[in-house]
Amino acid sequence: MPFRLRLTLLFAGLAILLFATVSLAIYFSFTASLEEELDRKLVPRGESMAVRIEILGDQVSAPPNFGKSGMEGRLEAVFSPEGKVLLAAQEVDAQALAPDFTLLIRLSSGQRVVLNLRSDEGTALRVVYFPLVGDGTVVGVLASAVSRESADQSEASLRTSLLLANLVLLFVSLLVGMLLARSVLRPVERMRRVAEQISLQDLQKRLAYSGPRDELFALAQTFDSMLERLDQAVRQDKAFFAESSHELRTPLTVIQGNIELALRDPFTPAEELRATLQTVKGETEGMARIVADLLFLARSDAQALELVQDDVPLRVLVEETAARLVPLAREKGVTLEVESGEEAAVRGDRGLLARMLRNLGENGVRYNHPGGWVRFRLTRRQGEALLVVEDIGLGIPAEELPHLFTRFFRGVEAKRQDPRGTGLGLAIVAEITRRHGGRVEVESRLGEGSCFTVHLPRIMGTD
């Protein structure tokens, strides 16, 4: 069932339910007031007549105005405690008013009873029965009745009017519901048409909803925000593929060129062939690193990267990572320092955590000055283990800091210092940190060095 039809039916249903409830309340209130009006005509006279009637055996002494109240339709009769007719006004069908056995039992308690009856001729009556008491016992029953024809006609007229009013309201509520549904869903329809025009090839369109700031406005804003994130993700993927192709094409071009050069002369000296093979080997190793990094990021993006969960003591991990970087540090003339006075353990993948630290340490060594230093520091703070890698190297310009962990991003100084870099190292650091429930922060000033701080949730009680 279309949502517009459901909304229309819901509105119409609620409207008719409300009006039907009000109609029932009006009808029952009206009928009650009619019966109260009839009772006001019957009860006072009946009470006055009951105290003036005397019964001696089967003889009844009634006031002179018995059955002559001047009220049109007045019917009065007196019955014995057994229901026998003792006295009836002229032209009164006393048997129609005769109380039955159940009614006589109720009247024997001394309380009057009000009933609606219908005579043999089909006349509707409102009857009040008054017990006649003598010497503390019920000696008879006075029945005072009046026709309900006028009241029944009024009730029937009201029922007809309310039924017609409900039918008219049903039609009106359906019409109003249709207009309301159309008005409410008009912005949704506009959003749907815009959404139909959006594709992966064209993610620039936005809903741009300009209506009142209500739930639809919030929905449109959320949808536009989702499109913006999707557009950004697609652009990043396209840039990722373009950069990947470029990074892989460069070493392949070098390899192809060297091989073609070596094959061009069949008498190439062995020394030149060896140099060519060394060049090819270096380019192949670099390309293998790029492919490994790309595979790691792709598996992480696809949630296919499985972490081996172990309790990892970070002090040992820091010392081992620094030891592996010693040859590179000697080559660059950089000093390595380790401050791991505080022990801390985290839950995670030891290999990935070592890779994260190695990437940070290699960057500190590569983008440094001869005679500079790189310091590893391990501290604890408020349930976290802090891995700090700082250096006094080239530093990073402030405008490059927001893009530092973007894949394939390389700053101007980084490109000049190491043209063969790929710009994937810090992206991998950020991804490993995220997968371990942590975060990485960086502080740097151009020409003064950098400080990377990795926050990881530590295992409490293992210090």
Backbone hydrogen bonds, N-H to C=O, Kabsch-Sander energy under -0.5 kcal/mol:
donor,donor_aa,acceptor,acceptor_aa,energy
6,R,2,P,-2.3
7,L,3,F,-2.8
8,T,4,R,-2.2
9,L,5,L,-2.9
10,L,6,R,-2.4
11,F,7,L,-2.3
12,A,8,T,-2.7
13,G,9,L,-2.9
14,L,10,L,-2.5
15,A,11,F,-2.4
16,I,12,A,-2.8
17,L,13,G,-2.3
18,L,14,L,-2.3
19,F,15,A,-2.5
20,A,16,I,-2.7
21,T,17,L,-2.1
22,V,18,L,-2.2
23,S,19,F,-2.8
24,L,20,A,-2.6
25,A,21,T,-2.2
26,I,22,V,-2.6
27,Y,23,S,-2.9
28,F,24,L,-2.8
29,S,25,A,-2.1
30,F,26,I,-2.5
31,T,27,Y,-2.8
32,A,28,F,-2.2
33,S,29,S,-2.0
34,L,30,F,-2.2
35,E,31,T,-2.3
36,E,32,A,-2.3
37,E,33,S,-2.1
38,L,34,L,-2.3
39,D,35,E,-2.6
40,R,36,E,-2.1
41,K,37,E,-1.0
42,L,38,L,-1.5
43,V,39,D,-3.1
46,G,42,L,-2.5
47,E,43,V,-2.9
48,S,44,P,-2.2
49,M,45,R,-2.8
50,A,46,G,-2.4
51,V,47,E,-1.4
52,R,49,M,-0.8
53,I,49,M,-0.8
54,E,61,S,-2.5
56,L,59,Q,-3.0
59,Q,56,L,-2.3
61,S,54,E,-3.7
62,A,60,V,-0.6
66,F,63,P,-1.7
68,K,65,N,-2.4
74,R,71,M,-1.7
75,L,145,A,-2.6
77,A,143,A,-1.9
78,V,87,L,-3.8
79,F,141,V,-3.0
80,S,84,K,-2.8
83,G,80,S,-2.3
86,L,78,V,-3.0
87,L,78,V,-1.8
89,A,76,E,-2.2
92,V,89,A,-1.2
93,D,91,E,-0.5
94,A,92,V,-1.5
96,A,93,D,-1.0
97,L,93,D,-0.6
97,L,94,A,-1.0
98,A,94,A,-0.8
104,L,100,D,-2.3
105,I,101,F,-1.9
106,R,102,T,-1.7
107,L,103,L,-2.4
108,S,104,L,-1.5
109,S,106,R,-1.0
110,G,107,L,-2.1
111,Q,106,R,-0.6
113,V,129,Y,-1.8
115,L,127,V,-2.9
117,L,115,L,-0.5
117,L,125,L,-2.2
119,S,123,T,-2.7
122,G,119,S,-1.9
125,L,117,L,-3.4
126,R,146,V,-2.8
127,V,115,L,-2.9
127,V,125,L,-0.5
128,V,144,S,-2.7
129,Y,113,V,-3.4
130,F,128,V,-0.5
130,F,142,L,-2.9
132,L,140,G,-3.3
133,V,131,P,-0.6
134,G,137,T,-3.2
137,T,134,G,-1.6
139,V,132,L,-3.0
139,V,137,T,-0.6
140,G,132,L,-1.2
141,V,79,F,-2.8
142,L,130,F,-2.9
143,A,77,A,-3.2
143,A,141,V,-0.5
144,S,128,V,-2.6
144,S,142,L,-0.6
145,A,75,L,-3.3
146,V,126,R,-1.8
148,R,124,A,-2.9
152,D,148,R,-3.4
153,Q,149,E,-2.4
154,S,150,S,-2.1
155,E,151,A,-2.6
156,A,152,D,-2.8
157,S,153,Q,-2.5
158,L,154,S,-2.3
159,R,155,E,-2.7
160,T,156,A,-2.4
161,S,157,S,-2.3
162,L,158,L,-2.9
163,L,159,R,-2.6
164,L,160,T,-2.6
165,A,161,S,-2.6
166,N,162,L,-2.5
167,L,163,L,-2.3
168,V,164,L,-2.7
169,L,165,A,-2.6
170,L,166,N,-2.5
171,F,167,L,-2.1
172,V,168,V,-2.7
173,S,169,L,-3.5
174,L,170,L,-2.2
175,L,171,F,-2.2
176,V,172,V,-3.3
177,G,173,S,-2.9
178,M,174,L,-2.3
179,L,175,L,-2.2
180,L,176,V,-3.2
181,A,177,G,-3.0
182,R,178,M,-2.4
183,S,179,L,-2.4
184,V,180,L,-2.9
185,L,181,A,-2.7
186,R,182,R,-1.0
189,E,185,L,-2.7
190,R,186,R,-2.1
191,M,187,P,-2.5
192,R,188,V,-2.4
193,R,189,E,-2.3
194,V,190,R,-2.1
195,A,191,M,-2.6
196,E,192,R,-1.9
197,Q,193,R,-0.8
197,Q,194,V,-0.9
198,I,195,A,-1.2
199,S,202,D,-1.5
202,D,199,S,-1.0
214,D,212,P,-2.3
218,A,214,D,-2.1
219,L,215,E,-2.5
220,A,216,L,-2.7
221,Q,217,F,-2.5
222,T,218,A,-2.4
223,F,219,L,-2.5
224,D,220,A,-2.8
225,S,221,Q,-2.4
226,M,222,T,-2.3
227,L,223,F,-2.5
228,E,224,D,-2.3
229,R,225,S,-2.3
230,L,226,M,-2.7
231,D,227,L,-3.0
232,Q,228,E,-2.4
233,A,229,R,-2.6
234,V,230,L,-2.6
235,R,231,D,-2.6
236,Q,232,Q,-2.5
237,D,233,A,-2.5
238,K,234,V,-2.7
239,A,235,R,-2.7
240,F,236,Q,-2.9
241,F,237,D,-2.8
242,A,238,K,-2.5
243,E,239,A,-3.1
244,S,240,F,-2.7
245,S,241,F,-2.6
246,H,242,A,-2.2
247,E,243,E,-3.1
248,L,244,S,-2.2
249,R,245,S,-2.5
250,T,246,H,-1.8
252,L,248,L,-1.6
253,T,249,R,-2.4
254,V,250,T,-2.0
255,I,251,P,-2.8
256,Q,252,L,-2.7
257,G,253,T,-2.5
258,N,254,V,-2.3
259,I,255,I,-2.3
260,E,256,Q,-2.5
261,L,257,G,-2.1
262,A,258,N,-2.2
263,L,259,I,-2.3
264,R,260,E,-1.1
265,D,261,L,-0.7
268,T,265,D,-1.4
273,L,269,P,-2.1
274,R,270,A,-2.8
275,A,271,E,-2.2
276,T,272,E,-2.5
277,L,273,L,-2.7
278,Q,274,R,-2.3
279,T,275,A,-2.2
280,V,276,T,-2.7
281,K,277,L,-2.8
282,G,278,Q,-2.5
283,E,279,T,-2.5
284,T,280,V,-2.6
285,E,281,K,-2.6
286,G,282,G,-2.3
287,M,283,E,-2.6
288,A,284,T,-2.4
289,R,285,E,-2.1
290,I,286,G,-2.2
291,V,287,M,-2.7
292,A,288,A,-2.5
293,D,289,R,-2.6
294,L,290,I,-2.9
295,L,291,V,-2.7
296,F,292,A,-2.3
297,L,293,D,-2.4
298,A,294,L,-2.6
299,R,295,L,-2.5
300,S,296,F,-2.1
301,D,297,L,-2.6
302,A,298,A,-1.9
303,Q,300,S,-1.4
304,A,299,R,-3.0
305,L,299,R,-0.8
306,E,304,A,-0.7
307,L,305,L,-0.5
309,Q,307,L,-0.8
310,D,308,V,-0.7
310,D,348,G,-2.3
312,V,310,D,-0.8
312,V,346,V,-3.4
314,L,312,V,-0.5
314,L,344,A,-2.8
317,L,313,P,-1.4
318,V,314,L,-2.7
319,E,315,R,-2.1
320,E,316,V,-2.7
321,T,317,L,-2.2
322,A,318,V,-2.4
323,A,319,E,-2.0
324,R,320,E,-1.8
325,L,321,T,-1.1
326,V,323,A,-1.1
329,A,325,L,-2.5
330,R,326,V,-2.6
331,E,327,P,-2.1
332,K,328,L,-1.8
333,G,329,A,-0.9
334,V,329,A,-2.9
335,T,372,G,-2.6
337,E,374,V,-2.6
339,E,376,F,-3.4
340,S,338,V,-0.6
342,E,378,L,-0.8
346,V,312,V,-2.0
347,R,457,P,-0.6
348,G,310,D,-2.6
348,G,346,V,-0.6
350,R,348,G,-0.7
353,L,349,D,-2.4
354,A,350,R,-2.3
355,R,351,G,-2.0
356,M,352,L,-2.4
357,L,353,L,-2.2
358,R,354,A,-2.6
359,N,355,R,-2.5
360,L,356,M,-1.9
361,G,357,L,-2.8
362,E,358,R,-3.1
363,N,359,N,-2.1
364,G,360,L,-2.1
365,V,361,G,-2.0
366,R,362,E,-3.1
367,Y,363,N,-2.4
368,N,365,V,-0.7
368,N,366,R,-0.8
371,G,333,G,-3.7
372,G,369,H,-2.5
374,V,335,T,-2.6
375,R,390,E,-3.0
376,F,337,E,-2.8
377,R,388,V,-2.6
378,L,339,E,-2.1
379,T,386,L,-2.2
381,R,384,E,-2.3
384,E,381,R,-1.5
385,A,456,L,-3.4
386,L,379,T,-2.9
387,L,385,A,-0.6
387,L,454,V,-2.4
388,V,377,R,-3.1
388,V,386,L,-0.7
389,V,452,F,-2.7
390,E,375,R,-2.3
391,D,450,S,-2.4
392,I,373,W,-1.2
394,L,367,Y,-2.0
400,E,397,P,-1.3
401,L,397,P,-0.8
401,L,398,A,-0.7
403,H,400,E,-1.1
404,L,401,L,-1.5
406,T,403,H,-1.6
408,F,423,G,-1.8
409,F,406,T,-1.9
409,F,423,G,-0.7
415,K,411,G,-2.2
416,R,412,V,-1.9
417,Q,413,E,-2.5
418,D,414,A,-2.6
421,G,418,D,-1.7
428,I,424,L,-2.2
429,V,425,G,-1.9
430,A,426,L,-2.5
431,E,427,A,-2.0
432,I,428,I,-2.7
433,T,429,V,-2.3
434,R,430,A,-2.3
435,R,431,E,-2.4
436,H,432,I,-1.0
436,H,433,T,-0.6
437,G,434,R,-1.9
438,G,433,T,-2.6
439,R,455,H,-1.6
441,E,453,T,-2.8
443,E,451,C,-2.2
445,R,449,G,-1.9
447,G,394,L,-3.8
448,E,445,R,-2.4
449,G,445,R,-1.1
451,C,443,E,-2.6
452,F,389,V,-2.8
453,T,441,E,-2.8
454,V,387,L,-2.9
455,H,439,R,-3.2
455,H,453,T,-0.6
456,L,385,A,-2.3
456,L,454,V,-0.6
458,R,383,G,-1.8
459,I,345,A,-3.4
460,M,458,R,-0.6
462,T,459,I,-1.0
